[in-house]
Amino acid sequence: MAQVSSPAGATVALVAGAMTLWPVLRARRERTGGMSAKGKVVIATGGLSGLGKEIAELYRVNGALVAVLDIDDEVDMRQSPIAIGLGYFKCDISDQQEVEAIMSTIQTDMGRQNVLMNCAAMSINRLSFHDLPIGLFAKTVNTNLLGPAHTI
């Protein structure tokens, strides 16, 4: 193997290596059908809007059974263009007991989860730490920090 003695030589070697591997990796992706999620059970928290909604839709169009967990009402989901092919579960992920009950229902109705995407979050409404009521602070921590742990 030749030794590379300059940064430019290292860059050329890196690019050459990438150009060699790219067709192999591309062919492998085409053989496997890209992102096939057929038959997988996907849980997307915060799945009625933003990133959670986009991830839920991506998995749904690729064949997954998608369970959307969100604190918002289901009526919001009916107005969403991705409503077909998704299961909706109203859930506050900051509440561990509620999450455990919903996860049990999902496992019974859809099967064991294969993918978990935690996109639910709560803002602190741009308040300074000193102006933030303790109840709102606790709710934010429970949603943003403990919520993802509750869903595992």
C-alpha positions in Angstrom: 0.0 0.0 0.0 1.4 3.4 -0.9 1.9 5.9 1.8 0.4 9.4 1.5 2.8 12.2 2.5 0.7 15.4 2.1 -2.7 16.6 2.9 -3.5 16.9 -0.8 -2.4 13.3 -1.4 -4.6 12.2 1.5 -7.6 14.1 0.0 -7.0 12.4 -3.4 -6.7 9.0 -1.7 -9.9 9.6 0.2 -11.9 10.8 -2.9 -10.5 7.8 -4.9 -11.6 5.4 -2.2 -15.1 7.0 -2.0 -15.4 6.9 -5.8 -14.5 3.2 -5.7 -17.0 2.3 -2.9 -19.9 4.5 -4.1 -21.1 2.2 -7.0 -20.8 -0.8 -4.7 -22.9 0.8 -2.0 -25.4 2.2 -4.5 -25.9 -1.2 -6.1 -26.4 -2.8 -2.6 -29.1 -0.2 -1.8 -30.9 -0.8 -5.1 -30.9 -4.6 -4.4 -32.4 -4.1 -1.0 -35.1 -1.8 -2.3 -33.8 1.3 -0.5 -35.7 2.0 2.7 -38.1 -0.9 3.0 -40.1 -0.6 6.2 -42.8 -3.2 5.2 -44.2 -4.9 8.2 -42.2 -2.8 10.7 -44.0 -1.2 13.7 -42.9 2.4 14.1 -43.8 4.7 16.9 -43.6 8.4 16.3 -44.1 10.7 19.3 -45.1 14.2 18.4 -46.4 12.7 15.1 -49.2 15.2 14.3 -46.8 18.0 13.3 -43.3 19.0 12.4 -40.5 16.4 12.2 -42.7 13.7 13.9 -45.3 14.1 11.2 -42.7 13.9 8.4 -41.1 10.8 9.9 -44.5 9.1 10.3 -45.3 9.8 6.7 -41.9 8.5 5.4 -42.3 5.2 7.2 -46.0 4.9 6.3 -45.3 5.3 2.5 -42.5 2.7 2.9 -44.9 0.0 4.3 -44.6 0.4 8.0 -47.4 0.2 10.5 -47.1 3.6 12.2 -48.4 4.5 15.7 -48.6 8.3 16.2 -48.4 9.4 19.8 -49.3 13.0 20.4 -50.8 15.2 23.1 -53.0 17.0 20.6 -56.5 15.8 19.8 -57.1 13.3 17.0 -59.2 15.8 15.2 -56.0 17.5 14.2 -54.9 14.2 12.6 -58.0 13.9 10.6 -57.2 17.3 9.0 -53.7 16.0 8.1 -53.1 14.5 4.7 -51.2 11.6 6.2 -54.1 10.3 8.3 -54.6 7.2 6.1 -52.5 4.3 7.2 -51.6 5.5 10.7 -52.8 4.6 14.1 -53.4 7.5 16.5 -52.9 7.3 20.3 -53.5 10.4 22.4 -50.7 10.4 24.9 -48.8 12.7 27.1 -45.3 11.2 27.1 -44.4 13.0 30.3 -46.7 10.7 32.1 -45.0 7.3 32.5 -48.1 5.3 33.4 -50.0 6.7 30.4 -47.1 5.8 28.1 -46.9 2.3 29.5 -50.6 1.7 28.9 -50.4 3.1 25.4 -47.3 1.0 24.5 -49.1 -2.1 25.8 -52.1 -1.2 23.5 -49.8 -0.7 20.5 -48.1 -4.0 21.1 -51.5 -5.8 21.2 -53.0 -3.9 18.2 -49.9 -3.6 15.9 -47.2 -5.8 17.2 -43.8 -5.3 18.9 -42.2 -2.0 18.0 -39.2 -2.0 15.7 -38.5 1.7 15.4 -39.1 4.5 17.9 -38.8 8.2 16.9 -39.1 10.6 19.8 -40.1 14.0 18.3 -42.4 15.3 21.0 -41.1 18.4 22.8 -42.4 21.2 24.9 -41.0 24.7 24.8 -40.6 26.9 27.8 -42.2 29.9 26.1 -39.1 32.0 26.0 -39.2 32.7 29.7 -36.1 33.3 31.7 -35.2 30.5 34.2 -36.1 32.8 37.1 -39.6 33.7 35.6 -40.5 30.1 34.8 -43.1 28.7 37.1 -41.9 25.4 38.7 -44.9 23.5 37.4 -44.1 24.5 33.8 -40.4 23.7 34.4 -41.3 20.3 35.7 -43.6 19.6 32.7 -40.9 20.7 30.3 -38.3 18.4 31.9 -40.8 15.5 32.1 -41.7 15.9 28.4 -38.3 16.7 26.8 -36.0 14.6 29.1 -38.0 11.8 30.7 -40.6 11.4 27.9 -38.2 9.7 25.6 -37.1 7.4 28.4 -40.7 6.5 29.2 -41.2 5.3 25.6 -38.3 2.9 25.6 
